[in-house]
């Protein structure tokens, strides 16, 4: 079930027939004038869900987020898969995770099993480390001159959220797919030290990596204003890098869209003004892709 941003990417890609389904009426109706059929669904109502999937050939499943995420996530996927079986959907596409040791990976792995057992053709998109992980930390590091990390010598590649959306949209539109299991990631991996050097070159900064433990990273981030849930996710990314579990480099973006994933240097340059503005104020959610480049606003 596409998020609003996913639906916008699909419409931007020229998709001519979209059935966008969601839980929130306001978000659904805002797409109504843009050549899509928009339906508000209740995942507890099997009949309504079946009606929503009637005539759908290919289905992209993006479960909604909630506080009780794990249970709710699996309940959504199970309901969607059952409705898809009954309505004879031909292909399921599911954005999952590349790093299976992430704390929230188990809900994705359980969802993959439900999809694989459905008997419907499917494609799993293994999304690597999102570039959000850089932008959540960068304004703080520019202010302090320090990049606290517990990643050690571990490595990862970074992919823009919009590249992941574009790859998912391309998979939904594709007549044939290059495989049933594709890695959606950046094309070059970095250690934290290498990433900081790249940042220093682009921003003319003198940030130093500080190799500390998980607790210190968490305390530093939350102390700088990063919400606890986001800070915990950033620490989890450091942890899987340290363990060597985040080393996912693939060509899935290029295979699906025809274009390579946007490189780290390129997206840092694109967001340079926004990041510099944010560094005057500390952490800002807006830098992490909730707005277009160079449109960060501080109230």
Secondary structure, 3 states (H helix, E strand, C coil): CCCHHHHHHHHHCCCCCCEEEECCHHHHHCCCCCCCEEEECCCCCHHHHHHHHCCCCEEEECCCCCCCHHHHHHHHHHHHHHHHHHCCCCEEEEEEECCCCCCCHHHHHHHHHHHHCCCCEEEEEEECEECHHHHHHHHHHHHHCEEEECCCCCEEEEECHHHHHHHHHHHHHCCCCCCCEEEECCCCEEEHHHHHHHHHHHHCCCCEEEECCHHHHHHHHHHCCCCHHHHHHHHHHHHHHHCCCCCCCCCHHHHHHCCCCCCHHHHHHHCHHHHHHHHCCCCCHHHHCCCCCCCCCCC
